[in-house]
Amino acid sequence: MITENQEKLIRFIEKFMSDNNYCPSYREMAKGIGGIAQSNAHRMVDCLEKRGFIRRIKGTSRALEIIRTPKYDQVSCPHCGAKKE
């Protein structure tokens, strides 16, 4: 399960890559999902990579690959533990 912000980040990366043909920077990710800190965007990318949603391409900057997108039932509310409905 991933959080709503992690889902927003995946959707943002997908759209950004579709529109621009390259990956967003951590700064662009942070701004794109609501102005969070860059360090939080970096942590979310780490978490999504560990969970198998994205993959970093080693040796290249701005290189992410989206492996899979979250299914509706894989998104949760981190504050209450409830699934998104």
Rosetta constraint file for C-alpha pairs under 8 A:
AtomPair CA 1 CA 73 HARMONIC 7.88 0.50
AtomPair CA 1 CA 74 HARMONIC 4.42 0.50
AtomPair CA 1 CA 75 HARMONIC 5.50 0.50
AtomPair CA 1 CA 76 HARMONIC 6.41 0.50
AtomPair CA 2 CA 6 HARMONIC 6.09 0.50
AtomPair CA 2 CA 7 HARMONIC 6.79 0.50
AtomPair CA 2 CA 70 HARMONIC 7.77 0.50
AtomPair CA 2 CA 74 HARMONIC 6.09 0.50
AtomPair CA 2 CA 75 HARMONIC 4.97 0.50
AtomPair CA 2 CA 76 HARMONIC 6.05 0.50
AtomPair CA 3 CA 7 HARMONIC 6.35 0.50
AtomPair CA 3 CA 75 HARMONIC 5.50 0.50
AtomPair CA 3 CA 76 HARMONIC 5.13 0.50
AtomPair CA 3 CA 77 HARMONIC 6.00 0.50
AtomPair CA 3 CA 78 HARMONIC 6.07 0.50
AtomPair CA 4 CA 8 HARMONIC 6.15 0.50
AtomPair CA 4 CA 75 HARMONIC 6.05 0.50
AtomPair CA 4 CA 76 HARMONIC 6.40 0.50
AtomPair CA 4 CA 77 HARMONIC 6.50 0.50
AtomPair CA 4 CA 78 HARMONIC 7.94 0.50
AtomPair CA 5 CA 9 HARMONIC 6.10 0.50
AtomPair CA 5 CA 33 HARMONIC 7.40 0.50
AtomPair CA 6 CA 10 HARMONIC 6.34 0.50
AtomPair CA 6 CA 44 HARMONIC 6.17 0.50
AtomPair CA 6 CA 48 HARMONIC 7.29 0.50
AtomPair CA 7 CA 11 HARMONIC 6.25 0.50
AtomPair CA 7 CA 70 HARMONIC 6.80 0.50
AtomPair CA 7 CA 75 HARMONIC 7.11 0.50
AtomPair CA 8 CA 12 HARMONIC 5.98 0.50
AtomPair CA 8 CA 33 HARMONIC 6.36 0.50
AtomPair CA 9 CA 13 HARMONIC 6.07 0.50
AtomPair CA 9 CA 29 HARMONIC 6.91 0.50
AtomPair CA 9 CA 32 HARMONIC 7.99 0.50
AtomPair CA 9 CA 33 HARMONIC 6.31 0.50
AtomPair CA 9 CA 44 HARMONIC 7.93 0.50
AtomPair CA 10 CA 14 HARMONIC 6.15 0.50
AtomPair CA 10 CA 66 HARMONIC 7.74 0.50
AtomPair CA 10 CA 69 HARMONIC 7.07 0.50
AtomPair CA 11 CA 15 HARMONIC 6.21 0.50
AtomPair CA 12 CA 16 HARMONIC 5.96 0.50
AtomPair CA 12 CA 29 HARMONIC 7.27 0.50
AtomPair CA 12 CA 32 HARMONIC 6.72 0.50
AtomPair CA 12 CA 33 HARMONIC 7.06 0.50
AtomPair CA 13 CA 17 HARMONIC 5.99 0.50
AtomPair CA 13 CA 23 HARMONIC 6.85 0.50
AtomPair CA 13 CA 24 HARMONIC 6.65 0.50
AtomPair CA 13 CA 29 HARMONIC 7.28 0.50
AtomPair CA 14 CA 18 HARMONIC 6.14 0.50
AtomPair CA 14 CA 66 HARMONIC 7.47 0.50
AtomPair CA 15 CA 19 HARMONIC 6.09 0.50
AtomPair CA 16 CA 20 HARMONIC 5.88 0.50
AtomPair CA 16 CA 21 HARMONIC 7.67 0.50
AtomPair CA 16 CA 22 HARMONIC 7.55 0.50
AtomPair CA 16 CA 23 HARMONIC 6.84 0.50
AtomPair CA 16 CA 24 HARMONIC 6.56 0.50
AtomPair CA 17 CA 21 HARMONIC 4.87 0.50
AtomPair CA 17 CA 22 HARMONIC 5.10 0.50
AtomPair CA 17 CA 23 HARMONIC 5.40 0.50
AtomPair CA 17 CA 24 HARMONIC 7.27 0.50
AtomPair CA 18 CA 22 HARMONIC 7.97 0.50
AtomPair CA 22 CA 62 HARMONIC 7.16 0.50
AtomPair CA 22 CA 63 HARMONIC 7.55 0.50
AtomPair CA 23 CA 62 HARMONIC 5.08 0.50
AtomPair CA 23 CA 63 HARMONIC 5.93 0.50
AtomPair CA 23 CA 64 HARMONIC 6.46 0.50
AtomPair CA 24 CA 28 HARMONIC 5.59 0.50
AtomPair CA 24 CA 29 HARMONIC 6.12 0.50
AtomPair CA 24 CA 62 HARMONIC 6.42 0.50
AtomPair CA 25 CA 29 HARMONIC 6.18 0.50
AtomPair CA 25 CA 62 HARMONIC 6.11 0.50
AtomPair CA 26 CA 30 HARMONIC 6.06 0.50
AtomPair CA 26 CA 38 HARMONIC 5.66 0.50
AtomPair CA 26 CA 41 HARMONIC 6.09 0.50
AtomPair CA 26 CA 42 HARMONIC 6.40 0.50
AtomPair CA 27 CA 31 HARMONIC 6.22 0.50
AtomPair CA 27 CA 38 HARMONIC 5.51 0.50
AtomPair CA 27 CA 41 HARMONIC 7.98 0.50
AtomPair CA 28 CA 32 HARMONIC 5.77 0.50
AtomPair CA 29 CA 33 HARMONIC 6.35 0.50
AtomPair CA 29 CA 38 HARMONIC 7.69 0.50
AtomPair CA 29 CA 41 HARMONIC 6.40 0.50
AtomPair CA 30 CA 34 HARMONIC 6.68 0.50
AtomPair CA 30 CA 35 HARMONIC 5.30 0.50
AtomPair CA 30 CA 36 HARMONIC 4.97 0.50
AtomPair CA 30 CA 37 HARMONIC 5.97 0.50
AtomPair CA 30 CA 38 HARMONIC 5.38 0.50
AtomPair CA 30 CA 40 HARMONIC 7.55 0.50
AtomPair CA 30 CA 41 HARMONIC 5.48 0.50
AtomPair CA 31 CA 35 HARMONIC 4.17 0.50
AtomPair CA 31 CA 36 HARMONIC 6.48 0.50
AtomPair CA 36 CA 40 HARMONIC 6.58 0.50
AtomPair CA 36 CA 41 HARMONIC 7.14 0.50
AtomPair CA 37 CA 41 HARMONIC 6.63 0.50
AtomPair CA 38 CA 42 HARMONIC 6.22 0.50
AtomPair CA 39 CA 43 HARMONIC 6.21 0.50
AtomPair CA 40 CA 44 HARMONIC 6.14 0.50
AtomPair CA 41 CA 45 HARMONIC 6.26 0.50
AtomPair CA 42 CA 46 HARMONIC 6.29 0.50
AtomPair CA 43 CA 47 HARMONIC 6.16 0.50
AtomPair CA 44 CA 48 HARMONIC 6.03 0.50
AtomPair CA 45 CA 49 HARMONIC 6.02 0.50
AtomPair CA 45 CA 54 HARMONIC 7.68 0.50
AtomPair CA 46 CA 50 HARMONIC 6.27 0.50
AtomPair CA 47 CA 51 HARMONIC 6.25 0.50
AtomPair CA 48 CA 52 HARMONIC 6.23 0.50
AtomPair CA 48 CA 53 HARMONIC 5.31 0.50
AtomPair CA 48 CA 54 HARMONIC 5.93 0.50
AtomPair CA 49 CA 53 HARMONIC 5.78 0.50
AtomPair CA 49 CA 54 HARMONIC 4.86 0.50
AtomPair CA 49 CA 55 HARMONIC 5.52 0.50
AtomPair CA 49 CA 56 HARMONIC 7.45 0.50
AtomPair CA 52 CA 67 HARMONIC 6.96 0.50
AtomPair CA 52 CA 68 HARMONIC 7.49 0.50
AtomPair CA 53 CA 66 HARMONIC 6.11 0.50
AtomPair CA 53 CA 67 HARMONIC 5.23 0.50
AtomPair CA 53 CA 68 HARMONIC 5.00 0.50
AtomPair CA 53 CA 69 HARMONIC 6.27 0.50
AtomPair CA 53 CA 70 HARMONIC 7.57 0.50
AtomPair CA 54 CA 64 HARMONIC 6.66 0.50
AtomPair CA 54 CA 65 HARMONIC 5.49 0.50
AtomPair CA 54 CA 66 HARMONIC 4.36 0.50
AtomPair CA 54 CA 67 HARMONIC 5.09 0.50
AtomPair CA 54 CA 68 HARMONIC 6.97 0.50
AtomPair CA 55 CA 64 HARMONIC 5.60 0.50
AtomPair CA 55 CA 65 HARMONIC 5.09 0.50
AtomPair CA 55 CA 66 HARMONIC 6.44 0.50
AtomPair CA 55 CA 67 HARMONIC 6.78 0.50
AtomPair CA 56 CA 63 HARMONIC 5.99 0.50
AtomPair CA 56 CA 64 HARMONIC 4.57 0.50
AtomPair CA 56 CA 65 HARMONIC 6.35 0.50
AtomPair CA 57 CA 63 HARMONIC 5.33 0.50
AtomPair CA 57 CA 64 HARMONIC 5.85 0.50
AtomPair CA 57 CA 65 HARMONIC 7.24 0.50
AtomPair CA 58 CA 63 HARMONIC 7.81 0.50
AtomPair CA 70 CA 74 HARMONIC 5.90 0.50
AtomPair CA 70 CA 75 HARMONIC 7.08 0.50
AtomPair CA 71 CA 75 HARMONIC 7.37 0.50
AtomPair CA 72 CA 84 HARMONIC 7.45 0.50
AtomPair CA 73 CA 83 HARMONIC 6.63 0.50
AtomPair CA 73 CA 84 HARMONIC 7.02 0.50
AtomPair CA 74 CA 83 HARMONIC 7.52 0.50
AtomPair CA 75 CA 83 HARMONIC 5.98 0.50
AtomPair CA 75 CA 84 HARMONIC 5.79 0.50
AtomPair CA 76 CA 81 HARMONIC 6.22 0.50
AtomPair CA 76 CA 82 HARMONIC 5.65 0.50
AtomPair CA 76 CA 83 HARMONIC 4.26 0.50
AtomPair CA 76 CA 84 HARMONIC 5.43 0.50
AtomPair CA 77 CA 81 HARMONIC 5.24 0.50
AtomPair CA 77 CA 82 HARMONIC 5.34 0.50
AtomPair CA 77 CA 83 HARMONIC 6.08 0.50
AtomPair CA 77 CA 84 HARMONIC 6.57 0.50
AtomPair CA 78 CA 82 HARMONIC 7.72 0.50
